[in-house]
Amino acid sequence: MSLRQFEYALAVAEAGSVTAAAELLHVAQPSMSQQIRGLERDLGVELFARTPTGLVPTVVGRAFLREAEVAVSAARRARATARAGAEELEGELVVAAQMGFGTRQLPGALSGLRRRFPRLEVTVFEEPSSAELDRLCRRGVLNLALMAACERTPADAHHLGDEEFVVVLGAGHRQLAADRVDLRELDGEQWVRFDRDSALDGVLLNVLRDNELAPTTVARVSQTATAVRWAAHGLGVTLVPASAVPHGYEHLVRPVTPMVTQPVIAVVRAGAGPAETTLLEFLRKETWSEPAFFSGVS
């Protein structure tokens, strides 16, 4: 087996056919077919099944492809590191953040990283589920992740600060007169909540339970920005990390009492290279808790 065969198999899974995958990778179709057959022969299993819509991975194939993706990503990182020289670092850096974390801090840190390594390609995505984020970290798919908790060793996990949560209120809401909103004063409010398996919805449920508030749900959304906008229009109230509040909505946001916070942990992959360590350096320079920015009567 070879990494080239792994890359071919991943391309076939993405494209749905050997012909399309060959065009994608600019190789001859017969050569790719031969490599896929050789890989299946070496493994002793069938990786793909033929369907009316094209080739799809078998159950065994899906399991293999998950590990192949990890191996190919690791090889690309190793190749990029070996070729790196000062500002010549190139390759792909994959960053994930727990939904709502780093919205204000990541752009500045990534801009600094790009100035340092202009040929580096960065992929960033949000993940609602903390369990899925932890799983991706353990598989080695991510170069760096921002999350509230992890089981990594101190060498891999770095505490950047604490994210304070704030309540978003509709225009004209009576609690906007307060510097800080006592959560008990929100008794009877309807809540804009998040997907059931998301970390943010877990935080909100715990806060409501701890303060003996009913989790009356008016809507569920999959993005923090949507929750803020809907709450701002008076649909209900919501609770989000302070850094997740989009610009232009600060006047409708207040810190809460009792204070609600979560640690922000940067988890860096084992054997981190210069790209990860540089991004971590820039993230440390960012401000991770600025509740005063939202307090005060507008």
Phi, psi and omega in degrees: 000150180221161177297328178298318177297321177300314181296320178297316181297319178296322179293320178296318179297322181287317186275334179088000177200156178292320181299311180295322179294321179297319177296321181298321183262002178059048175232164180288138182299317179299322179296317180294318178302318180297319180293320179294317178297320178296321179296314179297323179294317179296321182280335182076023180220164174263120183274331185230147175244142180273128179233170178301336181262001179129192180276134177231146180296141171286176177301314177295322179298318179298319179296318179296316184296327177299316180286326178297322179298319178297315182296316180294318178298318179295320179295320179295320178296318180296319179296316181295320180294320180296326181275348187292142173208108183051239184282005182272004180303131179220173184122193182246137175244122182254120183238135177231148179228140171302136186308127180095346181268138171075012183300321179270334187270325185297319181303316180294317180295319180290327176296317177298319178297317181293325176294323179288319182231080187295342181266002181278134176260127184245129174247125182234136174213157176263144178234117181295324187268122178293328178295318179292322178297317179296321180296318179296322177297314182294329179283348180081015180285328186261141172280322180208141179225145174253123182210171184273333183204151177201169181250019181286164176286159179305333180293332181263334185252131184231122180280115182270334183159197180232131180268121177270138178269148182229157177262139178253128185242155177285155178304133180086001180297139184299330184281354176292345178285347183268148173289319175229142182264122173289122184303330180294338177286353179263012177301131181092353179285153171265145189246137168273113187250182184244175179308145189299327182265011183274152178296323182294322179291328176296318177298313182298317179299317179296319179296314180297318180295315182296332182255014176055044177252143180284133179280062181287118188257125176261333180195157172237139181228166181251358181227142180294322181298323178294317179300317180297314183295319181292320177295320180298331179273007173088010179293325180181191175249161179213165181234123184220161172299143183303321183288349181273356182284120180295152176301140180101351180244006185300328183289349180254014186241140176222144169294164184238159173233129357297151181296140177243121181223160171221142175291148174253113183250128172263118179256120183254140182298153178298140181070037183302143179259192183296330180294312180295316182293326178291317178298319178299320178299316179291323179296324179297333182279347181281156176272125186254356176211115181221059183296333181298336180300334183256347187277165179101152181283133181281000000 
